[in-house]
């Protein structure tokens, strides 16, 4: 009889072994998920000085850490409390399994597990968490398989990066920063003990919610370390007494959301996993300048609200102001690096990014480009223009119509210089200038400057085309960068999780000769010093720029620059309705521009303060006033009674 029983056991053993082998053969490749571990990782954005701007992630907020960068004490603490024989076993711990089986049989229920760290990793990445025998068998087989492929260190690296530590933190590096605001190497023993104690029950042991329970769990870890002799008495006693400072934060830091959104928009098509691929993205943004830009917009907005309140018949009627918003883009003129980008007054109220998602009519802010065309065609800042009204006939749908444009305020001067026409933004003289230069010549030049949807009629003189702040920034760089157009860019460098990096370079396009652009700068200096842009002035620095206000005050612009930095400011209602008549480019946009430069100079007093005149820009006198000319924009013939005197002593006096 014993023979039969023994034989039966052998047969059953062989059947079990065969079944286990077949099961192992069937599931062994499931460990590939662990072997080829590639978790979602948070992407980090930094400013130009390496300051963290934002963390972005999808589903799991995780900052990955290599095994060699994990402190040995963290490893010891984890192994001590979770799997003391981790470095000795081959994936499963038979002794622990035996002890757990006895306890579970006595209790008549599943009361204790015996999973090794390897098995726990398998459970997290491959299997379900169900407490069923088949799952445990698979877990054990896969753990054994995994230990033949990965080293102990590789297993621990995957475990500590994948495990959930509660409070939205995945991986121990993220948890350290989240709970303690520290890097791993800065943690105390007690803080390490808190962290390694969390994975067992993250919500229950969460120190931001249950600090006493979390500390008690940490004390178990420290006691276990002491029992094993892995720490000395002094370390044990000091750690048991310690109560670390706990931070309750989400780590979803984003101090420049409009700038980050724009950066993401530039990358998302080429790098689909940009939000969760573990990239380090270095932006051109200056965080201090970004904050100043935000404050500049808000200050101008608040002043506009005050003006609106003073005009209201009903104090509760905010219909004229509730849609009001603004945007600002500031770049380094010589490179196109975006130093500040703010797409709205308050990101919490509206994430719509008016800096690049919105296109608005340019209005009078287009005029410098029209006048630059004239200068390049041989006009001079002293050239005389007719500031008189004309009536234009045109046909719409077979119906004859008339257009009789006016200057702002309704007056006209008769004859003005080109310089004064732009300085005081005269509409009539601008129309007559474009008519004389030629609409076709002007529209072709505008296209060359980068403007799109340019219509081939005189409406271009009133800025009928729509542009974004980014597009306007690129266009205006022909003035701020001495005739060389630069493309604004916000991404300086991208480093992927493997350490590979891509560095972005400026893009240049020569549009104008430096001397011709300087003529425009000299006029735009007058716009700020004595023209429509007086509110943009800042003491101690030369600023050039142009106001812009569209019909019915729908859009208000100030586009300007210092010798090294260019800034475009826009205000308007989001629904494209008119603002109050008080809100012009000079009234609402120019003050924001001024505030930005005033504050920027406080943190960067080293920036250049004065424009440098190119050598081939010459000076002459006209009616006792100094004026410039170049080889292209020559001294004009205006009146036979006017004498022009070159200021260069080697030049001969010219008489006409």
Secondary structure, DSSP 8 states (H G I E B T S, - for coil): -HHHHHHHHHHHHHHHHHHHHHHHHHHGGGGHHHHT----B-EEEE-TTS-EEEEE-SS-EE----GGGS-HHHHHHHHHHH-TTTTTSSSS-HHHHHHHHHHHHHHTS-------HHHHHHHHHTS-----HHHHHHHHHHHHHHHTTS-HHHHHHHHHHHSB-STTEESHHHHHHHHHS--GGG--HHHHHHHHHHTTSHHHH-TTT-HHHHHHHHHHHHHHHHHTTSS-HHHHHHHHH------------BS-HHHHHHHHHHHTTT-TTTTTB--EEEES--HHHHHHHHHHHHHHHHHHHHHHHHH-SSTT--TTTTTEEEEEEEEETTT-BEEEEE-SS-TTT----TTTS--EE-GGGGHHHHHHHHHHTT--TT-EEEE----EEEEETTEEEEE----TTS---EEEEHHHHHHTT-HHHHHHHHHHH-HHHHHHHHHHTT--S--SSGGGGGT-SEE-HHHHHHHHHHHHTTTEEE--B-EEEEE-TTS-EEE----EEE-S-HHHHHHHHHHHHHHHHHSTTGGG--TTS--EEEEEE-GGG-EEEEEEE-SSEEEEEEEEETT-----TT--IIIIIHHHHHHHHHHHHHH-TTS--S----TT-EEEEETTEEEEE-SSS------TT-EEEESSTTS--EE-
